Amino acid sequence: MRILITGAAGMLGQDVCEAAWAAGHEPTALARSELDVTDDGAVHAAVAKARPDIVVNCAAWTNVDGAEGSYDAALAVNGPGAGNVARAADASGAWTIHVSSDYVFDGLKLTPYVESDAVGPISAYGRAKLQGELEVAQAAPASHTIVRSSWLFGAGGSCFPKTILRLAAERDQLDVISDQLGCPTFTGHLGAALVTLAGAPPLGVLHVAAAGDCSWFAFAREIVTAGGLECEVRPISTDQYPAAAARPPYSVLRSERGAPSLPHWRQGLHQFMSQTARAAA
Ligand SMILES: NC(=O)c1ccc[n+]([C@@H]2O[C@H](COP(=O)([O-])OP(=O)(O)OC[C@H]3O[C@@H](n4cnc5c(N)ncnc54)[C@H](OP(=O)(O)O)[C@@H]3O)[C@@H](O)[C@H]2O)c1
């Protein structure tokens, strides 16, 4: 199967490429420097040249707080940029797998969000990601899968575990938010699931996130323990840690559509720790 990956140098993009190679495919991996998804003509030319069966769109503006002050720039990538990818894929007979986010929800539900739940983003980033979902569905009405995932972390990018490991090595105490709940998802697991999905992608929205859920506080405590660090992690509330963008207080994702199930987030964390230890050795 021919797979084209956009945003291929990103945290998830790298793991999708690796999973594609591991599954015996020859991916065409295009980083932002090779393909800017906001350039419609370039996207069409790249897709026409690669003649893929599947396009996995990992390109995105992912600076959640930065999107509040730069909405137009965030929207260009996450909205029309995503639409460009899906339109070009559809025009060349390829299926689009587009990656979206738990931040399309308002987080006011108290039970896991499933695919048919009403969306209601509370941040500029969430609104831009939702616009991307709409543009992908419009551009490739019969040939798209929108995969929403949550709280990604991986060896190939800046992520929460890396930040906690760095801070916990420098400080005796860390205050971490305990009133936001989500599913910390290892990009190694999500990348492999996306490549599996590429074999028989279902039409529409799919929730694919790690099993289990926790708060940032519980996640941080587990990271500190896994890193063998001596640092006290203390719970704080969201209003004690002001940020530009609002985050959904609850964004646990589950599937009512039989999406591939991923391993528990603790297993993802342990794989992440071994991968980063190997890379540092
Ligand atoms: N991170 C999370 O917690 C999380 C949670 C749920 C869903 N997601 C979604 O998962 C997907 C992958 O995110 P990630 O965590 O892997 O983020 P990431 O590491 O920031 O990767 C995104 C990649 O897209 C590239 N990019 C930005 N603008 C582009 C453009 N105009 N054209 C082409 N490429 C462009 C970035 O390049 P530069 O680095 O050069 O800008 C980066 O390599 C995104 O759709 C994101 O919304 C992420």
The ligand as an SDF file (V2000), in Angstrom:
LIG
                    3D

 48 52  0  0  0  0  0  0  0  0999 V2000
   -0.2050   16.8560   20.8150 N   0  0  0  0  0  0  0  0  0  0  0  0
   -1.3750   16.5200   21.3480 C   0  0  0  0  0  0  0  0  0  0  0  0
   -1.5450   16.4470   22.5750 O   0  0  0  0  0  0  0  0  0  0  0  0
   -2.5410   16.1700   20.4540 C   0  0  0  0  0  0  0  0  0  0  0  0
   -3.7270   15.6850   21.0180 C   0  0  0  0  0  0  0  0  0  0  0  0
   -4.7810   15.3240   20.1810 C   0  0  0  0  0  0  0  0  0  0  0  0
   -4.6500   15.4580   18.8100 C   0  0  0  0  0  0  0  0  0  0  0  0
   -3.4930   15.9600   18.2940 N   0  0  0  0  0  0  0  0  0  0  0  0
   -3.3940   16.0730   16.8370 C   0  0  0  0  0  0  0  0  0  0  0  0
   -2.4430   15.1300   16.4040 O   0  0  0  0  0  0  0  0  0  0  0  0
   -1.8270   15.5940   15.1950 C   0  0  0  0  0  0  0  0  0  0  0  0
   -0.3130   15.4850   15.2980 C   0  0  0  0  0  0  0  0  0  0  0  0
    0.1110   16.3330   16.3420 O   0  0  0  0  0  0  0  0  0  0  0  0
    1.5640   16.2310   16.9920 P   0  0  0  0  0  0  0  0  0  0  0  0
    1.3490   16.1150   18.4430 O   0  0  0  0  0  0  0  0  0  0  0  0
    2.3920   15.2380   16.2610 O   0  0  0  0  0  0  0  0  0  0  0  0
    2.0770   17.7040   16.7290 O   0  0  0  0  0  0  0  0  0  0  0  0
    3.4610   18.2490   16.1510 P   0  0  0  0  0  0  0  0  0  0  0  0
    4.6040   17.4890   16.7200 O   0  0  0  0  0  0  0  0  0  0  0  0
    3.4130   19.7290   16.3550 O   0  0  0  0  0  0  0  0  0  0  0  0
    3.3820   17.9060   14.6150 O   0  0  0  0  0  0  0  0  0  0  0  0
    2.6770   18.7000   13.6950 C   0  0  0  0  0  0  0  0  0  0  0  0
    3.5480   18.8350   12.4780 C   0  0  0  0  0  0  0  0  0  0  0  0
    2.8360   19.6100   11.5040 O   0  0  0  0  0  0  0  0  0  0  0  0
    3.7690   20.4990   10.9140 C   0  0  0  0  0  0  0  0  0  0  0  0
    3.1070   21.6480   10.2980 N   0  0  0  0  0  0  0  0  0  0  0  0
    2.7130   22.8170   10.8740 C   0  0  0  0  0  0  0  0  0  0  0  0
    2.1970   23.6160    9.9390 N   0  0  0  0  0  0  0  0  0  0  0  0
    2.2890   22.9750    8.7490 C   0  0  0  0  0  0  0  0  0  0  0  0
    1.9380   23.2880    7.4210 C   0  0  0  0  0  0  0  0  0  0  0  0
    1.3980   24.4830    7.1130 N   0  0  0  0  0  0  0  0  0  0  0  0
    2.1660   22.3680    6.4560 N   0  0  0  0  0  0  0  0  0  0  0  0
    2.7220   21.1750    6.7540 C   0  0  0  0  0  0  0  0  0  0  0  0
    3.0900   20.8130    7.9840 N   0  0  0  0  0  0  0  0  0  0  0  0
    2.8540   21.7090    8.9720 C   0  0  0  0  0  0  0  0  0  0  0  0
    4.6710   20.9220   12.0560 C   0  0  0  0  0  0  0  0  0  0  0  0
    5.8650   21.4690   11.5520 O   0  0  0  0  0  0  0  0  0  0  0  0
    6.6600   22.5710   12.4120 P   0  0  0  0  0  0  0  0  0  0  0  0
    7.0520   21.8680   13.6740 O   0  0  0  0  0  0  0  0  0  0  0  0
    7.8060   22.9260   11.5190 O   0  0  0  0  0  0  0  0  0  0  0  0
    5.6930   23.6870   12.6590 O   0  0  0  0  0  0  0  0  0  0  0  0
    4.8760   19.5780   12.7690 C   0  0  0  0  0  0  0  0  0  0  0  0
    5.9460   18.8640   12.2000 O   0  0  0  0  0  0  0  0  0  0  0  0
   -2.3640   17.0070   14.9740 C   0  0  0  0  0  0  0  0  0  0  0  0
   -3.4380   16.9580   14.0770 O   0  0  0  0  0  0  0  0  0  0  0  0
   -2.8750   17.4120   16.3400 C   0  0  0  0  0  0  0  0  0  0  0  0
   -3.8870   18.3780   16.2590 O   0  0  0  0  0  0  0  0  0  0  0  0
   -2.4280   16.3010   19.0710 C   0  0  0  0  0  0  0  0  0  0  0  0
  1  2  1  0
  2  3  2  0
  2  4  1  0
  4  5  1  0
  4 48  2  0
  5  6  2  0
  6  7  1  0
  7  8  2  0
  8  9  1  0
  8 48  1  0
  9 10  1  0
  9 46  1  0
 10 11  1  0
 11 12  1  0
 11 44  1  0
 12 13  1  0
 13 14  1  0
 14 15  2  0
 14 16  1  0
 14 17  1  0
 17 18  1  0
 18 19  2  0
 18 20  1  0
 18 21  1  0
 21 22  1  0
 22 23  1  0
 23 24  1  0
 23 42  1  0
 24 25  1  0
 25 26  1  0
 25 36  1  0
 26 27  1  0
 26 35  1  0
 27 28  2  0
 28 29  1  0
 29 30  1  0
 29 35  2  0
 30 31  1  0
 30 32  2  0
 32 33  1  0
 33 34  2  0
 34 35  1  0
 36 37  1  0
 36 42  1  0
 37 38  1  0
 38 39  2  0
 38 40  1  0
 38 41  1  0
 42 43  1  0
 44 45  1  0
 44 46  1  0
 46 47  1  0
M  CHG  2   8   1  16  -1
M  END
$$$$
